[in-house]
Amino acid sequence: LVARFLIKGSVAGGAVYLVYDKELLGSSDKSQAVLQKAEEVVPNAVYQFSLYVCEQTGLKLPQLPAPPKFNFHIRDSWNSGIITMMSALSVAPSKAWEYSKEGWEYLKERTK
């Protein structure tokens, strides 16, 4: 139980350190560059690790198919989502006032 907790804590701590070290929560340009680099490095690292596991354990793992290539820029979606959310939040007070005023007028008409 303690070993499991330590392993999970180590993985979580490593993930937080990696995000901080590579500035993934910084500007979108830096995040995009890090994600592109990871896209190039991770498949090779997984392949090398699987070869190492096979050598050490004697297991034969099937060859994994290549990951699909997406022509999708996270930066564009992220920025448009943030802009949409911020514009909705900026008009929320005036819309709430407008809807409450309409509701009050509706109630006045119904109670006459």
N, C-alpha and C positions, 0 to 999 in steps of 0.2 A: 504494500500500500504506500509506504514512504518512498520507495524507489519509483513507483509510478508517478507520484506527485512531483518528485525531483526531475524526472524526465520531462514531464509536461511543462513544468516551470522553466526548465532549461530551453525547451523549444520555443515557448512563448517569449522568454527573455531574449533569445537569439533573434526572433522575428522582429521584436521591438527595436533591438539594436540595429539590425539590418535596415529597417525602414528609416531610422534616424540617421544612420551613417551614410546611406545613399541618398538622403534628402528626398524620399519619395513623397513626402507631404509638403514639399516646397512648391516652387513654381511648376506650371504644367510643362514647360520646356524641359526642365531637368527630369521630371517624372517620365516623360515620353522617351527621353534618351535612355534612361535606366531600363525601362520596359523593353525597348528594342534590343538593348544589350543582353538582357535576360533571355529574350526570345532566341538569341543566337547561342547562348552559353548553356542553358538548362538542358536541352535535349541531348547534347554531347555528354554532359555530366551524368545524366541519368543512365545513358548507355554505358559509360565507363564504370559506374557504380554497379550496374547489373552484371557486367563482366567480372568485376571483383567478387561479387557475391557468388557467382557461379564457380569461380576458382576456389574460393574458400569453403564452400559447402558441397560442391560436387553436383549441385542442381543444374538442370538445363532449363533455362527460362525461354519461352517463345519470343521471337523477335516482335517488338511492338511496331505498329504501323506509324508512319511519320505523322506528326501533328498537322492538322489542317492549317493552311495559310489564310489569314483574314486580311483584307485590305480595309481595315477599320481603325480609325484614329480615335483613341480614347479622349484625347484632348478636345476634339471638336464636340463630342457628346457631352463631356463633363462641363465645358464652358456654357453650352446652350442650356443644359439642365440647371446650372447655377443661375444663369441670367433669368430663366423662366421662374425659378423659385423666388428669387429676390424681387422680381417685378410683382409676383403674386403677393408676397409679404408686404411690399410697399403700398399696395392699394387696399390691403385688408382692412385697415381702420375706416377708410372712407366708405368702402363697400358695406362694412358692418353697420355704420351709421345710416347709410342709405336703406339697407334692408330693415333695420329696426324702425326707421321712420315710416316706411311703407307698411310694415306690420302694425304699427300704432294707428295709422290712418285706417287700415282695414278693420281693426278692432273697433274703432270709433264708429265707422259706418254700420257695423253689425250690431252694435249695442243701442243704436237709436231706435 
